[in-house]
Structure formats: structure tokens, C-alpha cells
Amino acid sequence: MANDKVEDLLKYTGISPKPDDFDAYWDRALKELDAQPLDYELVEADFQTPLAACYHLYFTGVGGARVHAKFAKPKQLQSEKGPGLALFHGYHTGSGDWSDKASYAAHGITVIAMDCRGQGGMSEDNSITKGTTLKGHIIRGIDEENPDKLYYRNVFLDLVQSVRILMSMDQVDEEKIAVHGCSQGGALTVACAALEPRVSLAIPVYPFLTDYKKAWEMEITSSAYEEIAYYFRFMDPLHQRQDEVFNKLGYIDIQNLADRIRARVVFVTGLADTVCPPYTQFATYNKIQSDKELVVYHEYGHEYLPYLGDRVMEELLKM
């Protein structure tokens, strides 16, 4: 039965719209990012290990926001340059503990783990938008006429900037860059690999931020997709702007970015996921055109997945 479900999912291509000017939108955004300097500041962290040097890294993102990331590099490299890894965190949280970054660095991998603006870390959200700011970030800026005001537009650009900073470092081999994260972090993994084609490996795990209309139709109430229902309930109860809203969300729907990816993709999902339903995830997976592998946890949902950490490390060490 589970295999039958996978076969059905592999045929699904999503129902949320893609704006007509989607590619022009992101090409214009990337041009803005190209003008942004890669200058950054390193501040030594209190946490240190014998094998990893740990720092707080700060850079200025588009729009002038001060963005923070945890940064860990190997104290010794076996060769002149080693791989780089960008880690992206889940919704509402931050970049997490130092210990996992130090573990990667101990294996010769330089790591950057960015805090998303205005979430659980130290990055600044300096955006000013019309409409509700109460419920969450998917709908942040949805009432603005200009879709450049959408919250995730600048977050996606921050991802690319953080990876470009990582690639610019003397100890990093820019041909060996990996991106990885779960849930929101999985979505950011897809977005980053799509918008920075030099990324060579992407490992998204049960990604969020995809096929918004499908999630809304499934009446998701146990995750941040609830924000969409909240918006209609309080801001557009007669659904007079429904088509406009879903079209605008299309700019920050990762399924619409997926065909830009050039990296090898190891896509991880759980068929029992009720937070980010499999159908929404497969809307993205099925649009990826690059070399890809699907890893399915049949009885697992939006939770800890056994052996996944080991698989991620194995993939990184063979880059």
C-alpha cells in the first residue's frame, strides 16, 4: 500500500499557481543581490573545541538588515581546501547548538548556519509591511502591491549571500558546496540550490513552503500553513482576493524554483507527515530536473528520522 502511495505521489505536480513573471521576478532579485558586497564580520564564540574554531558571523543582507550566522571551520585541513556546508533551520527557531557544526568542522567541513530574519536566532528583520504581522511569515507582505515586500523573498536572498560568503573563503573548495535542512530548512535548501546554481549537493528533508493552495485545501491546522486560513478568516473572509493571494504566494513557492536546481539532490520525506503533507513535498520533488534520489521513510512523519544524520555525513565526506 505504501508503494502504491509513492507511485501516486510521483505523478503529482501541484495545484498552486506560478506567476507569469516568476523568472523575471527572481532574476531581478538576484541582480539586486549581485550588487550586495560579501563583506562579513567574525566574532569569536565562547564555544570552542580542539578541532573546530567557532565564530559568530555577521553580514548585511539586502535592504540593510544585519544577518547573523554561526560559523565553524576546521583547525586543520588535510588538503589546502575542503568542502563547505550551509545548514538551514526549521520555522520559528534559530541556527541551534554549536556542537553539530563543530562535528562537521572536525571532519574538514567548513560550516555556516544562518539565522532567518526575525525568527528564533539573532538576525534582524527590518521590513515594514502593510497588513497583519500577527500570525506568521508566509503571509508577511501579502497585502503589499509589490511582491518584493514578501518576507521570504529577502530570506531566500540571504541564503544565497551566505553561501557566496562561504564559497569566497580561502579554505573552502567552491566546487564542493552542500546545503541541508529540515522542514523550513528543507525549503530553504531547495531555494538556495535553485538560486545559486554552483551548489553541488542539496539534502532537503520534508520541506515546507510548497504548494500552498494544496495545504490550504487539506485544512492543515497543525503547522504554519494554518497562517493561510488565518489570513482568509480575518483579512479576506469572503475570499474576494483568493486568486490574487495564491498567485502572489507563488513567488515564494519552492516548487516553482525547483527546475532551476543543478545540484545533485537527496530528497528525504516521510509518508506519515501531517505537518508538511507528502503531496505538497512531491509537488517540488517532481519538478527537480537534476540528478536526484528519493529517500522515503514510510511510517515516519515530521519528526526525527533514524540514520539520517549518518547518511548526511556520508554524503558530505564523499563530495
One Martini backbone bead per residue (centre of mass of N, CA, C, O) as a GRO file, in nm:
protein
  319
    1MET     BB    1   0.058   0.062  -0.021
    2ALA     BB    2   0.297   0.257   0.001
    3ASN     BB    3   0.392   0.220  -0.294
    4ASP     BB    4   0.134   0.330  -0.421
    5LYS     BB    5   0.163   0.612  -0.302
    6VAL     BB    6   0.427   0.686  -0.440
    7GLU     BB    7   0.322   0.662  -0.729
    8ASP     BB    8   0.119   0.893  -0.698
    9LEU     BB    9   0.319   1.116  -0.607
   10LEU     BB   10   0.500   1.099  -0.876
   11LYS     BB   11   0.242   1.250  -1.039
   12TYR     BB   12   0.258   1.510  -0.880
   13THR     BB   13   0.238   1.890  -0.962
   14GLY     BB   14   0.039   2.066  -0.841
   15ILE     BB   15  -0.188   2.375  -0.773
   16SER     BB   16  -0.021   2.607  -0.759
   17PRO     BB   17   0.067   2.896  -0.881
   18LYS     BB   18   0.253   3.063  -1.147
   19PRO     BB   19   0.380   3.337  -1.219
   20ASP     BB   20   0.447   3.491  -1.515
   21ASP     BB   21   0.705   3.664  -1.367
   22PHE     BB   22   0.893   3.476  -1.203
   23ASP     BB   23   1.176   3.486  -1.339
   24ALA     BB   24   1.202   3.794  -1.335
   25TYR     BB   25   1.184   3.828  -1.034
   26TRP     BB   26   1.449   3.659  -0.963
   27ASP     BB   27   1.645   3.804  -1.149
   28ARG     BB   28   1.613   4.078  -1.011
   29ALA     BB   29   1.697   3.989  -0.726
   30LEU     BB   30   1.985   3.890  -0.804
   31LYS     BB   31   2.085   4.166  -0.899
   32GLU     BB   32   2.068   4.294  -0.624
   33LEU     BB   33   2.265   4.094  -0.488
   34ASP     BB   34   2.518   4.149  -0.668
   35ALA     BB   35   2.548   4.445  -0.522
   36GLN     BB   36   2.624   4.289  -0.271
   37PRO     BB   37   2.840   4.260  -0.042
   38LEU     BB   38   3.073   4.008   0.116
   39ASP     BB   39   3.092   4.127   0.376
   40TYR     BB   40   3.233   4.037   0.704
   41GLU     BB   41   3.195   3.931   1.050
   42LEU     BB   42   3.408   3.809   1.313
   43VAL     BB   43   3.320   3.639   1.626
   44GLU     BB   44   3.425   3.490   1.884
   45ALA     BB   45   3.330   3.219   2.049
   46ASP     BB   46   3.289   3.055   2.344
   47PHE     BB   47   3.272   2.814   2.169
   48GLN     BB   48   3.514   2.542   2.178
   49THR     BB   49   3.748   2.325   2.004
   50PRO     BB   50   4.020   2.136   1.909
   51LEU     BB   51   3.891   2.115   1.585
   52ALA     BB   52   3.718   2.391   1.622
   53ALA     BB   53   3.632   2.707   1.493
   54CYS     BB   54   3.422   2.956   1.648
   55TYR     BB   55   3.167   3.182   1.508
   56HIS     BB   56   3.037   3.489   1.457
   57LEU     BB   57   2.841   3.589   1.174
   58TYR     BB   58   2.826   3.898   0.983
   59PHE     BB   59   2.580   4.051   0.761
   60THR     BB   60   2.456   4.241   0.486
   61GLY     BB   61   2.155   4.255   0.361
   62VAL     BB   62   1.903   4.313   0.195
   63GLY     BB   63   1.797   4.631   0.310
   64GLY     BB   64   2.016   4.630   0.570
   65ALA     BB   65   2.028   4.377   0.722
   66ARG     BB   66   2.134   4.202   1.006
   67VAL     BB   67   2.311   3.899   0.972
   68HIS     BB   68   2.320   3.579   1.129
   69ALA     BB   69   2.586   3.332   1.196
   70LYS     BB   70   2.714   3.028   1.224
   71PHE     BB   71   3.073   2.943   1.253
   72ALA     BB   72   3.276   2.664   1.126
   73LYS     BB   73   3.621   2.554   1.139
   74PRO     BB   74   3.894   2.402   1.070
   75LYS     BB   75   4.211   2.374   1.220
   76GLN     BB   76   4.254   2.130   1.013
   77LEU     BB   77   4.376   2.040   0.690
   78GLN     BB   78   4.455   1.795   0.455
   79SER     BB   79   4.406   2.028   0.262
   80GLU     BB   80   4.376   2.333   0.128
   81LYS     BB   81   4.078   2.233   0.057
   82GLY     BB   82   3.728   2.223   0.143
   83PRO     BB   83   3.425   2.176   0.223
   84GLY     BB   84   3.090   2.315   0.220
   85LEU     BB   85   2.826   2.413   0.466
   86ALA     BB   86   2.474   2.475   0.466
   87LEU     BB   87   2.253   2.553   0.729
   88PHE     BB   88   1.895   2.506   0.789
   89HIS     BB   89   1.621   2.601   0.967
   90GLY     BB   90   1.343   2.597   1.131
   91TYR     BB   91   1.058   2.715   1.224
   92HIS     BB   92   1.108   2.983   1.467
   93THR     BB   93   1.397   2.934   1.494
   94GLY     BB   94   1.743   2.848   1.491
   95SER     BB   95   2.082   2.744   1.449
   96GLY     BB   96   2.163   2.636   1.722
   97ASP     BB   97   2.404   2.448   1.802
   98TRP     BB   98   2.752   2.393   1.792
   99SER     BB   99   2.818   2.082   1.783
  100ASP     BB  100   2.744   2.009   1.487
  101LYS     BB  101   2.938   2.204   1.353
  102ALA     BB  102   3.198   2.090   1.487
  103SER     BB  103   3.176   1.807   1.368
  104TYR     BB  104   3.215   1.885   1.076
  105ALA     BB  105   3.485   2.040   1.115
  106ALA     BB  106   3.641   1.782   1.219
  107HIS     BB  107   3.594   1.675   0.898
  108GLY     BB  108   3.669   1.939   0.705
  109ILE     BB  109   3.406   2.126   0.739
  110THR     BB  110   3.265   2.418   0.643
  111VAL     BB  111   3.034   2.622   0.843
  112ILE     BB  112   2.702   2.759   0.782
  113ALA     BB  113   2.438   2.910   1.007
  114MET     BB  114   2.153   3.068   0.949
  115ASP     BB  115   1.948   3.326   1.052
  116CYS     BB  116   1.642   3.410   1.030
  117ARG     BB  117   1.457   3.664   1.007
  118GLY     BB  118   1.283   3.711   1.305
  119GLN     BB  119   1.342   3.465   1.463
  120GLY     BB  120   1.525   3.253   1.691
  121GLY     BB  121   1.758   3.441   1.641
  122MET     BB  122   1.996   3.722   1.544
  123SER     BB  123   1.834   3.831   1.317
  124GLU     BB  124   1.721   4.097   1.128
  125ASP     BB  125   1.396   4.258   1.093
  126ASN     BB  126   1.335   4.554   0.874
  127SER     BB  127   1.050   4.526   0.789
  128ILE     BB  128   0.776   4.709   0.622
  129THR     BB  129   0.425   4.630   0.640
  130LYS     BB  130   0.132   4.553   0.544
  131GLY     BB  131  -0.073   4.426   0.757
  132THR     BB  132  -0.036   4.146   0.906
  133THR     BB  133   0.194   4.033   1.199
  134LEU     BB  134   0.091   3.788   1.380
  135LYS     BB  135   0.114   3.479   1.253
  136GLY     BB  136   0.336   3.510   1.000
  137HIS     BB  137   0.560   3.472   0.714
  138ILE     BB  138   0.401   3.392   0.465
  139ILE     BB  139   0.202   3.666   0.497
  140ARG     BB  140   0.431   3.860   0.475
  141GLY     BB  141   0.329   4.110   0.242
  142ILE     BB  142   0.053   4.032   0.087
  143ASP     BB  143  -0.072   4.343   0.085
  144GLU     BB  144   0.126   4.418  -0.115
  145GLU     BB  145   0.172   4.515  -0.435
  146ASN     BB  146   0.468   4.439  -0.394
  147PRO     BB  147   0.638   4.130  -0.395
  148ASP     BB  148   0.912   4.233  -0.264
  149LYS     BB  149   0.771   4.228   0.039
  150LEU     BB  150   0.822   3.951   0.086
  151TYR     BB  151   0.982   3.785   0.324
  152TYR     BB  152   1.118   3.538   0.159
  153ARG     BB  153   1.279   3.690  -0.044
  154ASN     BB  154   1.512   3.782   0.152
  155VAL     BB  155   1.583   3.508   0.266
  156PHE     BB  156   1.671   3.375   0.002
  157LEU     BB  157   1.901   3.581  -0.042
  158ASP     BB  158   2.058   3.515   0.216
  159LEU     BB  159   2.139   3.233   0.140
  160VAL     BB  160   2.314   3.308  -0.100
  161GLN     BB  161   2.506   3.495   0.050
  162SER     BB  162   2.615   3.284   0.250
  163VAL     BB  163   2.733   3.097   0.028
  164ARG     BB  164   2.919   3.305  -0.103
  165ILE     BB  165   3.089   3.345   0.145
  166LEU     BB  166   3.183   3.057   0.172
  167MET     BB  167   3.317   3.040  -0.120
  168SER     BB  168   3.533   3.284  -0.056
  169MET     BB  169   3.698   3.103   0.114
  170ASP     BB  170   4.012   2.975   0.126
  171GLN     BB  171   3.922   2.675   0.257
  172VAL     BB  172   3.714   2.662   0.014
  173ASP     BB  173   3.552   2.455  -0.214
  174GLU     BB  174   3.335   2.571  -0.463
  175GLU     BB  175   3.280   2.259  -0.576
  176LYS     BB  176   3.199   2.189  -0.247
  177ILE     BB  177   2.865   2.246  -0.200
  178ALA     BB  178   2.636   2.228   0.071
  179VAL     BB  179   2.283   2.170   0.151
  180HIS     BB  180   2.081   2.178   0.466
  181GLY     BB  181   1.743   2.071   0.581
  182CYS     BB  182   1.441   2.107   0.781
  183SER     BB  183   1.161   2.199   0.655
  184GLN     BB  184   1.229   2.499   0.627
  185GLY     BB  185   1.519   2.403   0.566
  186GLY     BB  186   1.431   2.243   0.316
  187ALA     BB  187   1.329   2.484   0.154
  188LEU     BB  188   1.598   2.646   0.164
  189THR     BB  189   1.759   2.437   0.014
  190VAL     BB  190   1.608   2.460  -0.252
  191ALA     BB  191   1.636   2.767  -0.296
  192CYS     BB  192   1.944   2.782  -0.294
  193ALA     BB  193   2.003   2.579  -0.526
  194ALA     BB  194   1.838   2.749  -0.736
  195LEU     BB  195   1.989   3.045  -0.691
  196GLU     BB  196   2.270   2.862  -0.662
  197PRO     BB  197   2.417   2.667  -0.906
  198ARG     BB  198   2.698   2.589  -0.749
  199VAL     BB  199   2.565   2.392  -0.603
  200SER     BB  200   2.625   2.030  -0.550
  201LEU     BB  201   2.450   1.973  -0.275
  202ALA     BB  202   2.118   1.852  -0.174
  203ILE     BB  203   1.936   1.812   0.160
  204PRO     BB  204   1.611   1.772   0.181
  205VAL     BB  205   1.365   1.780   0.452
  206TYR     BB  206   1.051   1.797   0.465
  207PRO     BB  207   0.936   2.043   0.300
  208PHE     BB  208   0.840   2.359   0.302
  209LEU     BB  209   0.695   2.600   0.107
  210THR     BB  210   0.458   2.426  -0.061
  211ASP     BB  211   0.173   2.417  -0.207
  212TYR     BB  212  -0.045   2.610  -0.062
  213LYS     BB  213  -0.323   2.527  -0.171
  214LYS     BB  214  -0.315   2.234  -0.081
  215ALA     BB  215  -0.283   2.285   0.221
  216TRP     BB  216  -0.548   2.444   0.245
  217GLU     BB  217  -0.741   2.219   0.137
  218MET     BB  218  -0.641   2.020   0.383
  219GLU     BB  219  -0.665   2.174   0.655
  220ILE     BB  220  -0.416   2.282   0.800
  221THR     BB  221  -0.357   2.296   1.179
  222SER     BB  222  -0.038   2.184   1.262
  223SER     BB  223   0.080   2.441   1.111
  224ALA     BB  224   0.189   2.719   0.931
  225TYR     BB  225  -0.039   2.692   0.714
  226GLU     BB  226  -0.257   2.829   0.894
  227GLU     BB  227  -0.205   3.122   0.802
  228ILE     BB  228  -0.392   3.119   0.558
  229ALA     BB  229  -0.659   3.083   0.707
  230TYR     BB  230  -0.623   3.329   0.883
  231TYR     BB  231  -0.625   3.537   0.661
  232PHE     BB  232  -0.910   3.484   0.552
  233ARG     BB  233  -1.070   3.515   0.816
  234PHE     BB  234  -0.956   3.830   0.878
  235MET     BB  235  -0.890   3.964   0.569
  236ASP     BB  236  -1.078   3.744   0.364
  237PRO     BB  237  -1.377   3.602   0.417
  238LEU     BB  238  -1.485   3.611   0.094
  239HIS     BB  239  -1.248   3.557  -0.112
  240GLN     BB  240  -1.179   3.802  -0.318
  241ARG     BB  241  -0.838   3.736  -0.311
  242GLN     BB  242  -0.751   3.443  -0.368
  243ASP     BB  243  -0.599   3.445  -0.639
  244GLU     BB  244  -0.397   3.662  -0.561
  245VAL     BB  245  -0.268   3.522  -0.319
  246PHE     BB  246  -0.167   3.260  -0.461
  247ASN     BB  247  -0.001   3.403  -0.673
  248LYS     BB  248   0.192   3.548  -0.476
  249LEU     BB  249   0.294   3.287  -0.335
  250GLY     BB  250   0.443   3.179  -0.592
  251TYR     BB  251   0.718   3.332  -0.544
  252ILE     BB  252   0.753   3.138  -0.255
  253ASP     BB  253   0.746   2.866  -0.418
  254ILE     BB  254   0.958   2.598  -0.450
  255GLN     BB  255   0.838   2.452  -0.700
  256ASN     BB  256   0.915   2.705  -0.894
  257LEU     BB  257   1.242   2.653  -0.846
  258ALA     BB  258   1.333   2.351  -0.901
  259ASP     BB  259   1.429   2.371  -1.217
  260ARG     BB  260   1.710   2.528  -1.134
  261ILE     BB  261   1.853   2.291  -1.043
  262ARG     BB  262   2.202   2.137  -1.046
  263ALA     BB  263   2.216   1.962  -0.823
  264ARG     BB  264   2.243   1.717  -0.617
  265VAL     BB  265   1.962   1.521  -0.485
  266VAL     BB  266   1.852   1.448  -0.147
  267PHE     BB  267   1.527   1.336  -0.083
  268VAL     BB  268   1.336   1.369   0.220
  269THR     BB  269   1.062   1.155   0.343
  270GLY     BB  270   0.732   1.124   0.501
  271LEU     BB  271   0.422   0.960   0.475
  272ALA     BB  272   0.317   1.068   0.785
  273ASP     BB  273   0.289   1.367   0.718
  274THR     BB  274   0.093   1.645   0.879
  275VAL     BB  275   0.253   1.918   0.828
  276CYS     BB  276   0.400   1.822   0.547
  277PRO     BB  277   0.257   1.701   0.306
  278PRO     BB  278   0.351   1.495   0.058
  279TYR     BB  279   0.221   1.640  -0.179
  280THR     BB  280   0.374   1.906  -0.143
  281GLN     BB  281   0.659   1.786  -0.176
  282PHE     BB  282   0.618   1.649  -0.464
  283ALA     BB  283   0.581   1.910  -0.620
  284THR     BB  284   0.889   1.952  -0.604
  285TYR     BB  285   1.036   1.689  -0.674
  286ASN     BB  286   0.903   1.658  -0.971
  287LYS     BB  287   1.069   1.936  -1.074
  288ILE     BB  288   1.333   1.807  -1.059
  289GLN     BB  289   1.608   1.776  -1.309
  290SER     BB  290   1.822   1.665  -1.158
  291ASP     BB  291   2.005   1.474  -0.982
  292LYS     BB  292   1.809   1.221  -0.801
  293GLU     BB  293   1.699   1.119  -0.462
  294LEU     BB  294   1.474   0.903  -0.289
  295VAL     BB  295   1.381   0.918   0.063
  296VAL     BB  296   1.175   0.680   0.240
  297TYR     BB  297   0.957   0.712   0.526
  298HIS     BB  298   0.679   0.537   0.578
  299GLU     BB  299   0.623   0.570   0.920
  300TYR     BB  300   0.697   0.876   0.894
  301GLY     BB  301   0.720   1.210   0.983
  302HIS     BB  302   0.762   1.513   1.160
  303GLU     BB  303   1.070   1.388   1.248
  304TYR     BB  304   1.278   1.182   1.359
  305LEU     BB  305   1.534   1.021   1.154
  306PRO     BB  306   1.679   0.741   1.121
  307TYR     BB  307   2.014   0.766   0.993
  308LEU     BB  308   2.034   1.047   0.860
  309GLY     BB  309   2.293   1.169   0.978
  310ASP     BB  310   2.477   0.955   0.852
  311ARG     BB  311   2.407   1.011   0.556
  312VAL     BB  312   2.498   1.301   0.546
  313MET     BB  313   2.795   1.250   0.615
  314GLU     BB  314   2.856   1.062   0.379
  315GLU     BB  315   2.795   1.268   0.156
  316LEU     BB  316   3.010   1.478   0.242
  317LEU     BB  317   3.272   1.287   0.239
  318LYS     BB  318   3.223   1.231  -0.094
  319MET     BB  319   3.271   1.517  -0.239
   0.00000   0.00000   0.00000
